[in-house]
Amino acid sequence: MTRVFLASWFVVGLSAGAIARDGMDVKVVEQAPPASLSKPIREVIDSQKAYRILDESGEELAKVWLRKATPASEKPARPKGVVQFPFFTDGELLGVIAFAKEGHDFRDQAVASGVYTMRYGLQPVNGDHLGVSDYRDYALLLPASNDQQVAPPKRKQLEQKSAEAAGTSHPATFYLMASPSGSKASPAMIHDAAKETWSVVLPLQLEVKGGGSLTYPVRLVVVGMSAA
């Protein structure tokens, strides 16, 4: 059964605010980030623009605020093995998401309504995660009330705090993917009927070390789960 969850960023060829296929939609709205965020986090998040995701009934599922500029060690290129975003630091802050109602992650873990930071993380290489996804890249959700500094936390802290978002011993993980070659940076929804997933395409702003800034569309899966 299709579940709600977050895990892949950025879509192909749909204009901002376009009507999503089969009912889901994403709209750009002028809205400041949640007041509950810590001051350091609020200062690096876009203060004017949010991406409002609507479910198939037209009700709000979540809002996403992106970081003004996400540090990247190099310009994006091809994946390195099973890692699509080798230019991100483990635990790097990507943005903030506020669930209007309960969601579910890529493992079908329930995520209660509320405000969460989104940080980049790599799936561990072990038997427990074999076959869960083609790539190791994920967005991990952390309760905003317990994630108040911009700097990436240590791996153990990242996993422990993210597990609090799911209320289990496992982090709240949402599959993060690169957009197909030639994708536009406009926000949109993509429906994968075969995998029963919906993903939102979001224009992530990168600040490349020694190389200036650029817009880099990514996909975050917001509905659906791993078949493994």
N, C-alpha and C positions, 0 to 999 in steps of 0.2 A: 504494500500500500504506500502511496506517495506520502512522504513526510516533509515537514518544513525544516530546512537547515541551510547553513551558509558554507559555500566552499568553492566558487570559481569566479574569476573576474574578467569581464569585457567581451562585447559582441560584435557581429559583422553587419555593416551596412544599414543600420536602423537609425533614424534621426532621434534627437533628444525628445523625450516625452512621447515617443511613438507607442501606438497600441501594440501590446505584446501578442504574439500568436497564442491562440487557445485561451486568452483571457488575462494572463498576468501582464503587469505593466510597471513601468518605472518612470517617474516624473522628477524633473529638477525643481526644487522649491527653495525659496529664500527663507532660511531659518538658521538661527544660531545654534551651535552645539549645546547639549544639555548643560544646565547650570551646575549639575552635580559633579562634573569633571573637575579634577584638580587644576589649579592655575597653570602649572607647567604643561600639562596635556592640552588644555584649551588654547594656549598660546601658539601651538604648532598645528592646530586643526583649522581648516577653512571655516571662517566665522560667518560666511554669508550663504553658502550653498550646501544643500543636502540632497540626497537621492532617495526619494520616497518609493518604496516597493509595495505594490498592491497585489493581493492574491486574486484568484480567479473569480471571487465574488465581489471584487472591487474594494475590499476592506484593506486597511493598512496592515502589512506584515511587519515592516521595519523601515527605519531610516538609516542611511549611511552618510557619515561625514568623512571625507578623506583628509589626509595630512597635506598641508600646504606644499611641502617639498620632502620627499622621502629619499634619504641618502642612498646612493648606488656606487659601488666601488668601480664600476666600468659601464660602458654603454651596453644595452641589451643585445645579445647575439643569439646564436643557436643554443639549445639546452646542452648542458654538460652531463652526459650520461642520463640519469633519471632525475636530474635537478634542472628545472626550467629557469629558476631565478638565482643563479650562483652569485649575482652581484649584490644580494641582500645579506645583511648580517642576521644571524640567528637571533630571533627575538625583536627584530626591528619593528617599530610602531608604524602601522600602515593607515590607521584611521580609527573610527569609533562607530559602533552600531547600537541602535536602540530598538529592541523588539517591542512591538505594540502588544503582542500576544505570544504565547509559547511557540518556540521554534524547535527544530531538531537538527543535530549536526550530521556529519557524514557517517557516523556509526549509529544513527537514530537515537542518540542520547537527547533527552529533553533539555531545553535551555529556556528558563523562565523569562517572562517579560522583564525588561530592565535595560540598563545601559552597560555596555561592554567595550573595552578596548580591543582592537584587532592587531595581532602581532604575527610576523612571519615565523614559520617554523618548519623543520624538516621531519618527516616521518622516520622513526627509528628503523634501522635495518635489522630485523629479526623475524622469526617465524610467526609471531603474533600478527604481523602486518602484511604477510605475503599475499599478493594478489588483490589488495584492497584498492589500489589505484595504479595507473601507469607511471605516475611521477610521485616524488616524495614531498612536493611543495604543498603547504597548507597555511591557512590563516587560523590562528588559535585565539579564542575569545577568553578574555580575563575580566572579572567583575571590575568595573571602573572604580568602585569604592576601595579596591585593594590593589590598584595599579596606578600610582600617582606620579611617577617619574617617567620622563621621555626615554632615557637611556635603556637599552635592552637589558632585561634581567638575566641572571645566569640560568643555564638550561634547567636545572632542577627547580628553581623558583618559577620559571616560565611554566613548566608542566604542572607544578603543584597549584599555582594560582588559576591556571586554565581549568584544572579538574574541579575547582570550586564553582566554575560557571555551569558545569554539568551536574554538580552534586554527586559525583562518583569518584573513583580512583583514576579515571582516564581523562586527559584533556578534552576540552570541547573543540573539535577540529572541523574545519570547513575547507573543502578542496579548492585549491587555488590553481588556475590555469592561465597560460598565455593565450591571447586572442589569435585566431588564425591569421596568416599572412595577409596583409592588405586590409585588415579590419579598421574601421573608423573609430575615433575616440569618443563618439557620442554614446551616452548611456542607453542601454537597450536590454531586452530580455531574450534569451535563447532557450528554446525548448528542445530537448533531446528525447523524442518519443520512445526510442528503443531502450534507453536507460532510465526513462521516467524521471528526468531531472529538469530543473529550471536553473539557469544561471544568469547573473546580472553582469553586464559589461560596464566597467567604470574607468574613467580617465585618470589613472594614477599619475601624479606629477613627480618626476624623478629629478634629483639634483646629483648629476654625475660628477664624481671626483675628477677634477681637472678638465671637465668636458661640458660644463654648462648644464642647462635644464632642458627637459623634453617631456612631452606627454606620452605615456605608455599605457595603452588599454590592456586590461586584464579581465579575467572572468572569475566570478565567485559563485559557486553553486549554492543556491538558497533553498531549493526544494528537491528532495531526493536523497538517496543514500547509496553506499557501496553495495554491490551485489555479492561481494565476497563474505 
